[in-house]
Amino acid sequence: MTTLTTLRCATWNVHRARGTDGRVDPGRIMDAIETALAPLSLDVLALQEADEETRPHRRILDVGRISAVTGLRYAQDDDQLRWGDESDGFLGTILFLSPALSLTHAEVIDLPGHCHRGAVSVEVGSGQTTVRIMSMHLSLSQALRVIQMRTIGQYMCRRPPMQTVLLGDFNEWRPWGGWMFRERVIGTQFRGPSLATFPSRRPLLPLDRILSDGGSQISLAKVVTGGRIAAASDHLPLFGEVTIAGADKISPATLASVV
C-alpha cells in the first residue's frame, strides 16, 4: 500500500438543508456536493448540521448517494457512532472517508455546553502512517469553545500519539482564534488558514476551519463557491490539502499532557 502523503479534505455546515431563502431543500445540498465537492477528489468529507436539530435527530440527506457521487465511504455504519437509529451522524456531524484509508479506531465525543455539541473522531491508516481525523461543531460561546477544545485535547492525550486533523464549524470568527487554539488549552499546536465561509452570500467570518498539528502544512486551501452552493446553506464549504508528516516523524512529546 502506498504511504499516505496528503489528505484532500472538505468541511461544510449544511445548516440542516435550510438555504438562504429559508427553504429546507436537501436536494440542493446533494446537488452541491455532486457538482462542487465531488470534483475535488476528496479523501475526507465532513458535514455538520446534517441531521435534524432536535431529538431524535432524524436523517436529512441520502448518505448512499453522497458516497456514490464522491467515491467516499460513509464512516458511521456502526450505531455507536450515530445519535440513534434515525440519525446518520452524531449530533449532525457526519464523516465520509476514502476507501483507501483503513479505519482502525472510531468513537464519538460529547462536548460540554448548554447546547449539546459533539465530535466524531476516527483513526485511519495507509501504508505505515496513521492519522487521526476529528470533525466537530463547537459552541457559539467563546468560553464554552475553550472548554470544548480542552475536552478534545484531553481525549487526544488518552489516545496514541499521531498527527491529528481537526475540521468542522468552530464558530470562531477571529482569524487568530483566541484561547481555544492555544497549546496550553489543547496540548499541541494546530495551524491552518482562516478563510471567510460565513455568511454564504457575503462571507466575512472564518467560522469553518481545517487545522493540523505535527508541523504539517495545509495547502491549496480555498472556499468552495459557484453554482447554487451559496443558496443551499448559510455556510460555504472549505477545502484544504493537508500534508501528512508520517507517524514516525511525530514524537510522543507532541501530544504532551494538557497543562
NORPE-V273004 format. One record per pair of residues at least 24 apart in sequence whose ideal C-beta (glycine too) atoms are under 6 Angstrom apart, sorted by the first residue. I is the first residue (numbers start at 1). GAP is how many residues later the second one is. If there is no record, write none. Layout:
I,GAP
I,GAP
This chain:
1,126
2,125
3,124
3,125
3,126
4,122
4,123
4,125
4,240
5,239
6,235
6,237
7,36
7,37
7,235
8,34
8,35
8,233
9,35
9,158
9,201
9,231
9,233
10,27
10,32
10,35
10,227
10,229
11,35
11,156
11,157
11,197
11,227
12,35
12,225
13,35
13,36
13,156
13,222
14,33
14,35
14,36
14,219
15,34
15,218
15,219
16,33
16,37
17,43
19,212
19,213
20,181
20,211
26,34
26,35
28,200
28,204
29,203
32,197
32,200
33,33
34,35
35,192
36,188
36,190
36,191
36,193
38,31
38,32
40,199
43,55
44,89
45,27
45,51
46,49
46,89
46,121
46,122
47,47
48,44
48,45
48,89
48,120
48,121
49,43
50,39
50,42
50,44
51,36
51,37
51,38
51,41
56,28
56,30
57,26
57,30
58,28
59,29
63,25
72,24
72,25
72,26
73,24
73,26
75,47
81,25
81,27
90,28
90,30
91,27
93,27
93,42
93,44
95,25
95,40
101,25
109,46
111,37
111,40
112,35
113,26
113,31
129,115
129,117
129,118
130,32
130,117
131,32
132,30
132,32
133,32
134,32
135,32
135,33
136,32
137,31
137,32
138,32
138,33
140,31
145,35
146,33
146,34
146,39
149,31
149,36
149,37
150,35
153,33
153,34
153,105
154,104
156,99
157,30
157,100
161,91
161,94
162,85
163,51
163,82
163,87
164,49
165,47
165,77
166,45
167,43
169,38
169,39
170,39
171,36
173,32
175,31
184,75
187,71
188,25
188,66
188,67
192,26
193,28
195,28
197,26
197,38
197,39
197,41
198,37
199,35
200,30
200,34
200,35
200,36
201,29
203,33
208,30
210,30
212,30
214,31
214,36
215,30
216,27
216,29
217,26
218,24
